[in-house]
Amino acid sequence: MLVISGDKVLRVSVMVVIQPDQRGLNSPYRLDVDRTNGDIFVVEHGNSQQIKKFNSSGALVETYGAFGGRPLWIAQSS
């Protein structure tokens, strides 16, 4: 099982922490695992606003989205 703890993702077994997989994440919010190959996707809030993809060994493979996310545009009525 994978869980978010502070700024890292931990791999746990029977609720005993075995090893940290990813450190230094920016406000990790959600994670999912691709069951076909073990890839890990982590959604970051905070300053990042990105999705990071790690392989099953924990190496960063890809980052989706620009750092900081999309600009917030406020619609003004005329």
N, C-alpha and C positions, 0 to 999 in steps of 0.2 A: 504494500500500500504506500502511496505517496501522500504527504501532507505538507501544508504551508506552515512555517514557523518563523515569524519575524521576517527577515529578508532572505530566507532560503527555503528550498524544498528538501524535505527529509524523506528517506526511504525507511519505513518501519515494518516490523514483523512482530506480531503478537504484542503490539503496543510498546515495544522496546526499540529505541532509536538505534539503528545500525550504523548509518553513515549519512553525512550531508551530501546531496547530489549537486545542487546548484547554490552558490552563495552570491551575495551582492545584488540580489534582485531589488527592484524599486517598487515597494509596496505591492508584492504579489497578492492577487485577489482571487483568482480561480486557476485550476489546472485540470488537464484532461490527458489521457494516455491513449494513443493509437494502438488498439489491441492487435493490429496486424503486424506491427514492427517494433512496438515498444517506445516510439517517439513520445516525448513529453511536451505539451504546450502549456505555457504559463502566461496568464493575462496579468499585466502590470497596471496599477493605477499610479497615483503620485505624479511625479514629474515626467515619467516615461510615456505612459499611455500607449504601450506597445504590447504585442504578443510575441513571445520568444519560443522557438522550437529547439528542443534538445534531443539528441539521439538517445538510445537506451543506455549508453555508457555515461551520459551526463554532459557531453560536449555540445556547445552551442552550434546549431546548424544554420539557423536562419532567424531573422528578426523581421516582423511584419509591422509596417506603419512607421511614420516619422517620429523621432523623439519629440515628446510634447503633444502629440496627437494633432488633430485638425484644429484650426483656429475657431474660436467661438464667435459666431456672427449673430448679433442681436438684430432681429427684424424690427424696423421702425415703421409705424403706421404713418401714412401721409395724410 
